[in-house]
Amino acid sequence: MKLGVYLGWHTHPWEELLALVLRAEELGYAVAFADGDVSMLDRRSEADCLDGWTVTTALLARTSRIQIGSLRLVHHWNAARLAQAAATAERLAPGRLRFQISIGDRAADAGFGLPLGSTLQRIERLDETLDALRALWRGETVTRRGRHVQLEAARVRPTPPGGHLPITVAAGRPRMLELVAAHADVWEVNLPPLRERVERAAERLAEACQRRERDPARIQRSMLLFTRIEGDPDRSLAEFRRLNPWFRSIPDAEVAPALVLGDPPRCRSRIREISAELALALPVLDLSGLEAGATRRLMEALGPANNRVDAST
C-alpha cells in the first residue's frame, strides 16, 4: 500500500517544508503534497503563502524519488500555459509530478483579478481545460473556441511520454463526478472517509462512467485522512472543522469517527481499514495545521519504512 502525506494550509515556511518533504522521502512515503495555488491569503494573511507551482517544481528539483503534488485551481491558469508547465515538469522529473486539479471556491482569488465565477462556470472551465490539456499532451495542434478556453493553433513541446500525464480530479458532488468520469485517472475523494457517503458518490461516478462506456474500476482513488497521534478527540474535531470548512454540512456525529486518532498502532490499523473499505490506492495523511516538530514525529511514527507499509506496490 502506498502512503502519502499532505503538508497543507501554508503552515510551514520554505525551509521547514523542504526539510519535512526530504524526511518523508527518507521514510518511504510515495507522495508529498504541499499547498496549491494561493487561495488562502484571507485566512493566512500573516503567513508566507508560497505559490504552489513554484514550490512543486522546487521540491521536484530537491528530491529524487518521491512524487510531489499540489492542487491546481483551474481559474488560476490558461489551459495551454498549464499544459506546457506540467509537460516541462514531467521532462525535468519523469514520473514524479502528481497533477491534481479542481475548481476552487475562495472569494479571495478576486484579489488577483481572477475570474472566480459561479460553481457551474468553474466546472465548465475545468471541463474545457482538461479536454484541451489531453489534446495538447498528445502533441496535437489545438484550437478551441469554448466559453472559457480559447486557443488558436496552440502546441506544447515537449510532450509527455505516450502523450499522457495522469490527472487527479478532486470531487465529491455529482457535477464534479461527471468530470472525474470524463477526464480523471485518479479520483481524489473530496469527502471524509465515511463509507455510506463515499459509496453514494461512487455509485454516481459509476453511472457517469457507464454513460461514457468507461470502467470505473480503472479510476484509482486517493483521499486525505485527518490524522493525529494521541490527539484529544474534541480538540481534533474542532481542528478538523477549522481546517475543512467545506464539510460543515456533515454533522459532528458522522465526522468524529472518521478522524484517525490514537497511538501509532491504532492509527496504522485505521488507515489500513479505511483504505481497504474505500478501495483507496493512495491514502494521504492530512497533517495540515501541525507545527513542524509534531509533523515530523507523526510522519516518523507512521512512515512506511518504519511500519511495514510498502511504498513500492
C-alpha positions in Angstrom: 0.0 0.0 0.0 1.3 3.4 -0.9 1.1 6.2 1.6 1.1 10.0 1.0 1.4 13.0 3.3 -0.2 16.4 3.0 1.5 19.4 4.5 -1.2 22.0 3.9 -2.6 25.3 5.0 0.7 27.2 4.4 1.7 26.1 7.8 5.5 25.8 7.1 7.9 28.3 5.7 10.0 27.1 2.8 12.9 25.8 4.9 10.7 23.7 7.1 8.6 22.4 4.2 11.7 21.3 2.3 13.1 19.5 5.4 9.8 17.7 6.0 9.5 16.6 2.4 13.1 15.3 2.4 12.3 13.4 5.6 9.1 12.0 4.1 11.2 10.7 1.2 13.7 9.1 3.6 10.8 7.4 5.4 9.4 5.9 2.2 6.3 8.0 1.6 5.2 7.7 -2.0 3.8 11.3 -2.4 4.1 14.6 -0.6 1.5 17.3 -1.2 2.1 21.0 -0.5 -0.5 23.7 -0.8 -1.6 24.7 -4.2 -2.4 28.0 -5.9 -2.5 30.8 -3.5 -6.1 31.0 -2.3 -5.9 31.3 1.5 -4.5 34.8 2.0 -7.7 35.9 3.7 -7.2 33.2 6.3 -3.4 33.2 6.5 -2.7 36.9 5.9 0.4 36.9 8.2 1.9 33.6 6.9 4.1 33.0 3.9 1.5 31.7 1.3 4.0 30.2 -1.1 2.9 29.8 -4.7 2.1 26.1 -5.2 3.5 25.6 -8.6 6.8 27.3 -7.7 7.0 25.1 -4.6 6.1 22.0 -6.5 8.9 22.5 -9.1 11.4 23.4 -6.4 10.6 20.3 -4.4 10.9 18.1 -7.5 14.4 19.6 -8.0 15.5 18.9 -4.4 14.1 15.3 -4.2 14.9 12.2 -6.2 12.2 9.6 -5.7 9.1 10.9 -4.0 6.2 12.3 -6.1 5.2 15.9 -5.5 1.8 17.4 -5.8 -0.2 20.5 -5.1 -3.7 21.4 -6.0 -4.2 23.4 -9.2 -7.2 25.7 -9.3 -8.4 25.9 -12.8 -9.3 29.6 -12.9 -5.7 30.4 -12.0 -4.4 29.0 -15.3 -4.5 29.5 -19.0 -5.0 26.0 -20.4 -2.1 26.0 -22.8 0.2 27.5 -20.2 -0.8 24.8 -17.7 -0.2 22.1 -20.2 3.2 23.4 -21.0 4.2 23.8 -17.3 3.1 20.3 -16.5 4.9 18.8 -19.5 8.0 20.7 -18.6 7.9 19.3 -15.0 7.5 15.8 -16.4 10.6 16.3 -18.6 12.6 17.5 -15.7 11.4 14.9 -13.1 9.9 12.0 -15.1 7.0 10.3 -13.4 7.2 12.4 -10.2 4.6 15.2 -10.8 1.3 14.4 -9.2 -1.1 16.5 -11.3 -4.2 17.3 -9.2 -6.8 19.9 -10.1 -10.2 21.2 -9.1 -12.4 24.2 -9.2 -11.6 26.2 -6.0 -14.1 28.3 -4.1 -12.1 31.1 -2.5 -13.6 34.6 -2.9 -10.1 36.0 -2.0 -8.9 35.0 -5.5 -10.7 38.0 -6.8 -7.8 40.0 -5.3 -5.6 38.5 -8.0 -8.0 39.7 -10.7 -9.0 36.1 -11.4 -12.5 35.2 -12.8 -13.8 33.1 -10.0 -17.3 32.8 -11.4 -20.2 30.6 -10.2 -19.7 27.0 -9.3 -21.2 25.9 -12.6 -18.9 28.3 -14.5 -15.9 26.9 -12.8 -17.0 23.3 -13.5 -17.4 24.3 -17.2 -14.0 25.9 -17.2 -12.4 22.8 -15.7 -14.1 20.5 -18.3 -12.9 22.7 -21.2 -9.4 22.9 -19.7 -9.0 19.2 -19.2 -10.2 18.5 -22.7 -7.5 20.9 -24.0 -4.8 19.5 -21.8 -5.3 16.0 -23.0 -5.1 17.1 -26.7 -2.0 19.3 -26.1 -0.2 16.5 -24.3 -1.0 14.2 -27.2 1.0 16.6 -29.3 -1.9 18.0 -31.3 -2.2 21.5 -32.6 -5.2 22.7 -30.6 -7.8 25.3 -31.5 -10.6 25.8 -29.0 -13.4 28.4 -29.0 -15.2 27.4 -25.9 -17.0 29.6 -23.4 -13.9 29.6 -21.1 -11.0 28.2 -23.1 -10.0 30.0 -26.4 -6.9 28.6 -28.1 -5.6 29.2 -31.7 -3.3 26.5 -33.0 -1.7 26.0 -29.6 1.1 23.4 -29.3 3.1 22.0 -26.4 6.7 20.8 -26.6 8.0 18.6 -25.1 5.0 16.3 -24.9 5.0 13.7 -22.1 5.9 10.1 -22.9 3.0 8.4 -24.6 1.2 11.7 -24.9 -0.3 11.3 -21.4 0.0 12.6 -17.9 -2.2 11.1 -15.1 -4.8 13.6 -14.0 -6.3 13.6 -10.5 -9.6 15.4 -10.1 -10.8 16.3 -6.6 -14.5 15.8 -6.4 -17.4 14.9 -4.1 -20.6 16.2 -5.7 -22.4 14.9 -8.8 -21.4 17.5 -11.3 -17.7 17.2 -10.4 -18.0 13.4 -10.5 -19.1 13.8 -14.1 -15.7 15.4 -14.8 -13.9 12.5 -13.0 -15.7 10.1 -15.3 -14.8 12.2 -18.3 -11.2 13.1 -17.6 -9.6 11.6 -14.5 -7.1 8.8 -14.0 -7.4 9.3 -10.2 -10.4 10.4 -8.2 -9.4 12.5 -5.2 -12.4 11.6 -3.0 -13.3 15.0 -1.6 -15.2 13.7 1.4 -14.3 12.5 4.9 -13.8 8.7 5.0 -17.5 7.9 5.6 -18.5 4.6 3.9 -22.1 5.5 3.1 -21.3 8.9 1.7 -18.3 7.6 -0.3 -20.4 4.7 -1.7 -23.2 7.1 -2.8 -20.6 9.2 -4.6 -19.0 6.1 -6.1 -22.5 5.0 -7.4 -22.9 8.4 -9.1 -19.4 8.1 -10.6 -20.2 4.6 -11.9 -23.3 5.9 -13.6 -21.4 8.7 -15.2 -18.7 6.2 -16.4 -21.4 3.9 -17.8 -22.7 6.8 -19.9 -19.2 7.2 -21.3 -18.6 3.4 -21.7 -15.8 3.6 -19.2 -14.9 1.1 -16.5 -15.0 3.0 -13.1 -12.6 0.3 -11.7 -9.9 1.9 -13.9 -10.1 5.1 -12.0 -7.9 4.9 -8.8 -8.9 6.6 -5.6 -6.9 8.8 -3.2 -8.2 10.5 -0.1 -7.0 12.8 2.7 -7.2 11.2 6.2 -7.1 13.7 9.0 -4.5 12.1 11.3 -3.3 12.9 14.8 -1.3 10.8 17.2 -2.7 10.7 20.7 -5.0 13.6 19.7 -7.7 14.7 22.1 -11.0 13.8 20.3 -12.8 17.1 21.0 -9.8 19.2 20.1 -9.1 17.3 17.0 -12.7 17.6 15.8 -12.5 21.3 16.4 -9.3 21.5 14.4 -10.7 19.4 11.6 -13.7 21.8 11.4 -11.4 24.9 11.3 -9.3 23.4 8.5 -12.1 21.9 6.5 -15.0 24.4 6.4 -16.3 22.8 3.2 -17.6 19.9 5.2 -19.7 22.0 7.5 -22.9 20.3 6.4 -21.8 16.9 7.8 -22.8 16.6 11.4 -20.2 16.0 14.2 -21.6 12.6 15.0 -20.5 11.4 11.5 -17.3 13.3 11.2 -15.8 12.4 14.6 -15.4 8.6 13.9 -13.8 9.4 10.6 -10.8 11.1 12.1 -7.7 8.9 12.5 -6.7 9.3 16.2 -4.8 7.4 18.8 -1.5 5.7 19.3 0.6 4.7 16.3 -0.7 1.1 16.1 -4.3 2.3 16.3 -3.6 4.9 13.6 -1.9 2.4 11.3 -4.8 -0.1 11.8 -7.4 2.6 11.0 -5.5 3.6 7.8 -5.5 0.0 6.6 -9.1 -0.4 7.5 -10.2 2.7 5.7 -8.0 2.0 2.7 -9.5 -1.5 2.3 -13.1 -0.4 2.9 -13.0 2.5 0.5 -10.6 0.9 -2.1 -8.0 3.7 -1.8 -4.9 3.3 -3.9 -3.4 6.3 -2.1 -4.4 7.1 1.5 -2.8 10.5 2.4 -2.1 11.6 5.9 -3.6 15.0 6.3 -1.2 16.8 8.6 -2.3 20.3 7.8 -2.1 22.8 10.6 0.5 20.9 12.6 3.8 22.6 13.5 7.0 21.1 12.2 8.0 19.1 15.2 4.6 17.4 15.6 4.5 16.8 11.8 8.0 15.1 11.8 7.1 12.9 14.8 3.8 11.8 13.2 5.5 11.0 9.9 8.2 9.0 11.6 5.7 7.1 13.8 3.5 6.1 10.8 6.1 6.2 8.0 6.2 3.3 5.5 9.9 2.5 6.2 9.3 2.1 9.9 5.8 0.4 9.9 5.7 -2.2 7.2 3.7 -0.1 4.7 5.2 -1.0 1.4 5.6 2.2 -0.7 6.5 0.3 -3.8 3.3 -1.5 -4.5 
